């Protein structure tokens, strides 16, 4: 069995392997989409293929739309050459249930794979089509960035700003240049929908596009009317969204399972840009996508395939619910303790009694009382699913080391917002116990020594060097070596969003940290002590 148009013709073989085939002709769909494009997506990796591609597949299967998604890659061209084109853009979606069962479904909704700016004539043809309704994105937060930490343009962005639109290289310049082509071809409306896991993602996308357009207008590369076009949200909209679906790297076990069923060429590819991708995609069953309903050129009936269509305020509340209370804080609280207690898979840590209790207290006890209910999704039901179904799922294979990557960048939102809410309500956050314990766990993790005194490697993080330097002199087994090293960290509002001493938590964290330094088993003992 081959994952190609011709390979799908052996219907009985796929059926015997338990794989659901498209109920439509993917090849015919591809041809129809090419003539009258409806939906374009930038950033065509794993979560896009199984989640957003799955939404489109459902709509096509149910007869609600008659065209698929045109896929565009601006960063990792190996994905197009090694995963899309050899398999006729088909994807084998594997859903990993918590009981070990799998659902296997071939998606034919991804109809064309293009490189930008390499396939410029075809991209220009697509973007000048008045039938195009939406352009969506999963390009990661870095994809929207124009400036470095020093505030200056990134080198490739600087080149884009000083060159005409037809020479665009970076994602934001490419998108703005294609909008300029659409403007010159009649200025049809369009929705640009960021679906990245980024707070206020639509705002970030809009700001980058407008800044690019304004810079080009200053240099007389584009007229002022074009800037007005991209600024007018009745013509070019930038809906906000909240996305949530755990989609780990392709699992070797899943690849072997598919090969054992007779499916050919199911090996994972590691691209030159270090992307782990395969002809199949594995992910958990739950998924949430909340999108602001602002589509000036119309839209597919996305709500019929499980999306939530709502207003901007509700999107923002849904995102805050997830990031400040129901999911991300629990990830951040447990992953560092996992590393110190010897757990590799995040799911394994969820079965540890102390860590399960930490998850419960961070979410239910301390987070839920101060989170605002977005109404369309129940915070309690969401966290019930996270703690009881999603995080304990051993078949996802998600590692705590991966979750700890760049952890410092999210602390202000994941913990800081709850702390600020307690300060606003009570005048101090000193009644909190689990949140400061989680922060202490991060600080103790930065020593890169586990609870038995053995060294381990920290996950990549932009603050690792600075933090380990500040903790110099703090020694495992010597609580007395803590002599004030934490103070400049705990009062840093850039890290936590708040001065933790002013919030009433600084001294508490110092005490917890000192307890965790006492020697072998001290981390475990501190968890038991403070969670009692």
MOSUL-V644793 format. One record per residue. N is the residue number from 1. SS is DSSP state (H for helix, E for strand, - for the rest). D_LAST is the distance of its C-alpha to the last C-alpha in Angstrom with 1 decimal. Layout:
BEGIN
N;SS;D_LAST  N;SS;D_LAST
END
This chain:
BEGIN
1;-;55.5  2;-;55.5  3;-;53.5  4;-;56.7  5;-;58.9  6;-;61.2  7;H;58.4  8;H;57.1  9;H;60.4  10;-;59.5  11;H;57.6  12;H;57.4  13;H;55.8  14;H;53.0  15;H;52.6  16;H;52.4  17;-;49.7  18;-;47.6  19;E;48.1  20;E;48.8  21;-;51.8  22;-;52.7  23;-;54.7  24;-;56.9  25;-;59.1  26;H;57.1  27;H;60.3  28;H;62.0  29;H;59.0  30;H;59.0  31;H;62.7  32;H;62.3  33;H;59.3  34;H;61.4  35;H;64.2  36;-;62.1  37;-;58.7  38;-;55.9  39;E;52.6  40;E;52.1  41;E;48.8  42;E;48.1  43;-;45.6  44;-;46.1  45;-;43.2  46;H;40.7  47;H;38.8  48;H;42.1  49;H;43.8  50;H;41.4  51;H;40.0  52;H;42.8  53;H;45.5  54;H;44.0  55;H;44.2  56;H;47.8  57;H;48.5  58;H;47.3  59;H;49.6  60;H;52.5  61;H;52.0  62;-;51.9  63;-;55.1  64;-;53.5  65;-;54.6  66;-;57.4  67;-;56.4  68;-;53.6  69;E;51.9  70;E;53.7  71;E;51.5  72;E;51.9  73;E;50.4  74;-;50.8  75;-;48.8  76;-;48.8  77;H;52.2  78;H;51.4  79;H;49.3  80;H;52.6  81;H;54.8  82;H;52.6  83;H;50.4  84;H;52.3  85;H;56.0  86;H;56.2  87;H;54.4  88;-;56.3  89;-;53.2  90;-;51.6  91;E;47.9  92;E;46.2  93;E;42.9  94;E;40.4  95;E;37.3  96;E;34.5  97;-;32.6  98;-;29.2  99;-;31.0  100;-;33.3  101;-;36.3  102;E;38.3  103;E;40.7  104;E;43.6  105;E;45.8  106;E;48.6  107;E;48.7  108;-;52.2  109;-;51.3  110;E;51.4  111;E;55.1  112;E;56.0  113;E;54.5  114;E;55.9  115;E;55.4  116;-;55.5  117;-;57.7  118;-;59.6  119;-;60.5  120;H;61.6  121;H;64.6  122;H;62.6  123;H;59.7  124;H;62.2  125;H;63.7  126;H;60.4  127;H;59.4  128;-;62.8  129;-;62.7  130;-;62.3  131;-;60.5  132;-;57.4  133;-;54.7  134;E;51.4  135;E;50.2  136;E;46.6  137;E;44.6  138;-;41.8  139;-;42.8  140;-;39.3  141;H;38.7  142;H;41.1  143;H;43.9  144;H;44.1  145;-;44.1  146;-;47.3  147;E;46.2  148;-;44.6  149;-;42.1  150;-;45.2  151;-;46.2  152;-;49.3  153;E;50.3  154;-;49.2  155;H;52.4  156;H;53.1  157;H;52.4  158;H;54.8  159;H;57.4  160;H;56.8  161;H;57.2  162;-;60.5  163;-;61.9  164;-;63.4  165;H;61.2  166;H;63.0  167;H;61.7  168;-;57.9  169;-;55.6  170;-;52.0  171;H;50.2  172;H;50.4  173;H;54.0  174;H;54.9  175;H;53.4  176;H;55.2  177;H;58.4  178;H;58.3  179;H;57.7  180;H;60.8  181;H;62.7  182;H;61.6  183;H;62.7  184;H;66.1  185;-;66.5  186;-;66.3  187;-;62.9  188;-;61.3  189;-;57.8  190;E;54.7  191;E;50.9  192;E;48.8  193;E;45.3  194;E;42.6  195;-;40.1  196;-;38.1  197;-;34.3  198;-;35.0  199;-;34.2  200;-;37.4  201;H;39.3  202;H;42.5  203;H;42.8  204;H;42.5  205;H;45.1  206;H;47.4  207;H;47.3  208;H;48.2  209;H;51.0  210;H;52.4  211;H;52.3  212;H;54.1  213;H;56.7  214;H;57.3  215;H;57.8  216;H;60.3  217;H;62.0  218;H;62.3  219;-;64.2  220;-;66.3  221;-;65.0  222;-;64.2  223;-;65.5  224;H;63.7  225;H;63.9  226;H;61.5  227;H;58.9  228;H;59.3  229;H;58.9  230;H;55.5  231;H;54.3  232;-;55.4  233;-;52.5  234;-;55.0  235;-;56.5  236;E;53.8  237;E;50.3  238;-;47.0  239;-;44.5  240;-;40.7  241;E;38.5  242;E;34.9  243;E;34.7  244;E;31.9  245;-;32.4  246;-;30.9  247;-;34.1  248;-;33.6  249;-;36.5  250;-;38.9  251;-;37.6  252;H;39.8  253;H;38.9  254;H;40.1  255;H;43.2  256;H;44.0  257;H;43.4  258;H;45.9  259;H;48.3  260;H;48.1  261;-;49.1  262;-;52.2  263;-;51.2  264;-;52.9  265;-;51.7  266;-;48.0  267;-;47.0  268;-;44.7  269;E;46.5  270;E;45.2  271;-;47.4  272;-;48.9  273;-;46.2  274;-;43.4  275;-;42.7  276;E;41.5  277;E;43.3  278;-;45.0  279;-;47.4  280;E;44.4  281;E;41.1  282;E;37.8  283;E;35.0  284;E;32.4  285;-;33.8  286;-;32.1  287;-;33.7  288;E;33.9  289;E;36.8  290;E;37.3  291;E;40.6  292;E;42.4  293;-;45.6  294;-;48.2  295;-;50.9  296;-;54.3  297;-;56.2  298;-;54.5  299;-;51.9  300;-;51.2  301;-;49.4  302;H;46.1  303;H;44.2  304;H;45.9  305;H;43.9  306;-;40.4  307;-;40.4  308;E;39.3  309;E;42.2  310;E;41.3  311;-;41.7  312;H;40.5  313;H;37.9  314;H;36.3  315;H;36.3  316;H;34.6  317;H;31.9  318;H;31.3  319;H;31.0  320;H;28.6  321;H;26.5  322;H;26.3  323;H;26.0  324;H;23.7  325;H;21.2  326;H;21.8  327;-;22.7  328;H;23.3  329;H;20.1  330;H;18.2  331;H;20.9  332;H;20.6  333;H;16.9  334;H;16.9  335;H;20.4  336;H;20.0  337;H;17.0  338;H;19.2  339;H;22.0  340;H;20.0  341;H;18.6  342;-;22.1  343;-;22.1  344;-;25.4  345;E;25.2  346;H;22.7  347;H;22.7  348;H;21.5  349;H;18.3  350;-;17.6  351;-;17.5  352;-;14.9  353;H;11.6  354;H;9.4  355;H;12.2  356;H;12.7  357;H;9.3  358;H;10.2  359;H;13.6  360;H;12.5  361;H;10.8  362;H;13.7  363;H;16.2  364;H;15.6  365;H;13.3  366;H;14.8  367;H;18.0  368;H;19.7  369;H;20.0  370;H;22.2  371;-;24.2  372;-;27.7  373;-;28.8  374;-;31.8  375;-;32.9  376;-;34.5  377;-;31.2  378;-;28.2  379;H;25.1  380;H;22.9  381;H;25.3  382;H;25.4  383;H;21.6  384;H;21.6  385;H;24.3  386;H;22.7  387;H;19.5  388;H;21.2  389;H;24.6  390;H;25.3  391;-;22.7  392;-;22.3  393;-;26.2  394;H;27.1  395;H;30.8  396;H;30.5  397;-;30.2  398;-;28.6  399;E;27.3  400;H;24.5  401;H;27.2  402;H;29.2  403;H;26.4  404;H;25.7  405;-;29.3  406;-;30.1  407;H;26.4  408;H;27.2  409;H;29.7  410;H;27.2  411;H;24.4  412;H;26.2  413;H;26.3  414;H;23.2  415;-;20.8  416;H;23.4  417;H;24.5  418;H;21.1  419;H;20.9  420;H;24.4  421;H;23.9  422;H;21.2  423;H;23.7  424;H;26.5  425;H;24.7  426;H;23.1  427;-;24.9  428;-;21.9  429;-;18.9  430;-;16.8  431;-;14.4  432;-;13.4  433;-;10.3  434;H;10.6  435;H;14.3  436;H;14.6  437;H;12.3  438;H;14.8  439;H;17.7  440;H;16.6  441;H;16.5  442;H;20.1  443;H;21.2  444;H;20.0  445;H;21.7  446;-;24.9  447;-;25.4  448;-;26.3  449;E;24.8  450;-;22.3  451;-;19.6  452;-;22.4  453;-;24.6  454;-;27.0  455;E;28.5  456;-;28.4  457;-;30.3  458;-;28.8  459;-;29.7  460;-;32.5  461;-;31.7  462;-;34.1  463;-;31.9  464;H;31.2  465;H;34.1  466;H;33.3  467;H;29.6  468;H;30.2  469;H;33.0  470;H;30.9  471;-;28.3  472;-;31.2  473;-;30.6  474;-;26.9  475;E;26.6  476;-;24.2  477;-;23.4  478;E;24.6  479;H;22.1  480;H;25.1  481;H;26.8  482;-;24.8  483;-;27.4  484;-;27.4  485;-;27.7  486;-;25.0  487;H;26.7  488;H;29.5  489;H;27.1  490;H;24.5  491;-;27.4  492;-;29.2  493;H;29.6  494;H;31.3  495;H;28.1  496;H;25.5  497;-;27.9  498;-;26.8  499;-;26.6  500;-;22.9  501;-;23.8  502;-;25.7  503;-;22.8  504;-;20.6  505;-;18.4  506;H;20.6  507;H;19.5  508;H;15.7  509;H;16.6  510;H;18.8  511;H;16.1  512;H;13.8  513;H;17.0  514;H;18.1  515;H;15.0  516;H;15.9  517;-;19.4  518;-;19.1  519;-;20.6  520;-;20.2  521;-;16.7  522;H;15.3  523;H;14.2  524;H;12.3  525;H;10.7  526;H;9.9  527;H;8.3  528;H;5.9  529;H;5.6  530;H;5.6  531;H;3.8  532;-;0.0
END
